[in-house]
Amino acid sequence: MTVWVVRGGREGEREELCLEKSLIIIGWKEVRLDLSTIETQAELRERLQQTYPPETKPDRLSNHAGQVFRFVKTIQRGDYVVMPRKGRKTAAVGLVTGPYEYRPDLGPDNIHVRPVNWLRDEVSRNSLPAAVTYTMEGAAGTVTRVKAGDAHPSMERFVSESVTGSPSTPPVHLLLRWRLEENPQRFFSTRKSLTSTVPSGGGSLESRQVGER
């Protein structure tokens, strides 16, 4: 599993819609195509070339094709996504829950999306794992992979320690359910530590895991 930094617009213009609709949304409004059938980055680059101005430089075209391909195909269910909040020293933290979707119903600027369960709307950037903070501060692109090898387990520890007891408790239960579905052996081997993440008075771990979304 992987951790991604995905920005909600150059001026943060998509951030609130992302949080409201439980999505992560990228731009590329000029690409009015459903990209779900794309299989390779080369194919995607050809699609972009058909919609971009003829004077677009090859390096820029390749860079954009790489970012969009990562968003459409490389990001997986269960990956963490961190969305920096523009003009603030905070970020939203979520868990990707499904594949790419083409959503023209959301308006012309918001057509390329992935479903996300936001665990926290805002956390201090400095409280996140160092590799995540470094990527947010150092990468200018819209879609960036956090390359540190321990990024995902670091984010799991961060979520377990900082999200528990927050107003976003239901998404934490979804995170636990996802762990059970994806890796039952690992889940039950660490059941004792995971149990501490369920708020008191909320029933057993099993009943909260398999409840409705």
N, C-alpha and C positions, 0 to 999 in steps of 0.2 A: 504494500500500500504506500501511497505517496501523499505529500503535502503540497498544495498549490497556493500561490498568491495570485488572485484574480482581482483586477481593479474594476470598480463600478463606474467607469467613465473618466475622461480627462479632468473634469471638474466635479467628479462625484455625482453626476446627474442621475445615475441609475441606482444609486445605493438604496434609497428608500423603497423603490419599487422591488428591488431584490429582497429586502427584508419583509416587505408586506406580502409578497407573493410566494415566499419560500423558494426563491430561484437565485441563480447567479447568471448574470446577463452580460454579454459582451457587445461591442458595437458592430462595425462592418455593415452598416445599414445599406450600403451600396450593393451588397451581395444579397439580393432578394431571391435566394434559392434555398430550398430545403437541402441541407448538406448531409442528411442522415445516410444517404446511399454512397457517399464518398468512401473509397477504400484505401487510397494512398495519398501521400502528401503531394506527389507530382500531379495527380489528378485534380487535387484541390487548387494547386497553383495555376493550372490551366483555366479552371473556372474563374479564379480571381483575375487572371489576365484578360479574360473576356469582358469583365466589368470595369476594370481600372482604366484610367486614361492611357493612351498609347505612350506618352512620355514617361510613364512610371519606371523608375530605375529597377533593374533586375534584383539588386540586393534588397530593396524595399519590398518587392513582390515576394521574394523568398522568405523574408522575415515575417511578413504578415501571414503567408501560407503556413509557416511553422506554428505560429501562435494559434491560428484558427484550427489547425489540425489537432493540436494538443487538446484544445477545448472540446472538439467534436468527438475525437476518437481515443485519445490517450488517457484522459481523465477517466477514472473508474469509480463505480459505486463503492462506497466505503472510504474513498480518499477524503482527506480533510481539505477544506478550502478556507483561506484567510482573505478577507476583503478589507484593505486599508480604508479608513474613513478619511475622506479628503478634508484638509484643514484642521484635523484633530490628531492628537497623538494616541489614537485608538484604532482598533480593528474589530471586525465581526468575525466570528469563528463558526464554521458549519461543517456538516458532513454531507457529501454528495450521495444522493439516494436513487439516481436513475440516469438514463442515457440522455444524450443531446435531443432537444426538441426544437422544431421550427414553429414559432409562435407569432404570426403576423397580427393576431388579435390583440397583442399588447402594444401595438403602435409601431411605426416604421423604424424607430430607433432601438427597438427591444426584441428583435425577431429571433436571435440565436441565444438559447437558454439551456441550463441544466437545473434539475430540481435539487434543492438543498434543504436540509433541516438545520436552521441556524440555532446553534447551542447558546451563543451569546451575541447580542447586538453590538456590544462595545466592551472591549477589554483594553487595558493599557498595552501599547506595543512593547514596552519594556518588560512586561510580565510574560510575554511569549518566549518560547525557546529561542536561544540566540541565533540559530540558523534561520529561523523564520523572520526575525526582526532584521537580520542582515539582508535577506532577500528583499524584504519590503523597502528598505532604505536604498539598496544598491541597484535594483532592477527597475528599468523604466517601462518595460513592456506591459501589456495587458494581462497576459497569461504566462506565468513563470513557475517552473518547478523548483521546489526547495531541494537542492542537490545533496545535502548532508545525509549520510547513511542512516543516522539515528533520528531523522526528522519525524517519522511517523510515531515511533515509540515515545519520543519526547512530547509530541502533541497528545498522545493518549494519557501520559502522566499529567500534562497540563490540564486536560479536560477533567480527569478524575479529581484533581486537587482544587481546581478553581471554579468549575461549573456547578458542582454539587451545592444544593441549597439556593441556587440562583433562581430568578423568575423563569428561567428556561428549563425547568425540570423535565417536562415531557420529552423534549428532544434527547435528553440524557438517557431516558428509558429506551428510546429508539436506538441509541448507540449500543446499549446493552443487548437489545434484541438482535441487532446486526451481528454482534460478536458471537452470539449463540448460533445464529443461522450459518455464519461463514465458517466457524471453527468450534464445534461443540466440545471437542477434547480440550482445547486450550481454555475455553470458557469455564468448564467445570473444574479444571485444574487450578484456576485462579478465582474460584467462586467466593472464597472467603474474603479476598481483598475487594472483589467487585461488590459484594453485598453491602459494604460500607458506603457505596455511592447511592444507595436507595434511601430516600428520606424516611425517617421514622413515621410509623402510622400509615404507611402506604401499602401494606400487604407484603406477601412474600416476593422474593426476587422472581420466581417463576411466573407468578400470576401477573406481575407488572410487565414482564418481558413479552408475553404472548398476547397482551391486550390489544385493543384496536389502535390503529395509528392515530 
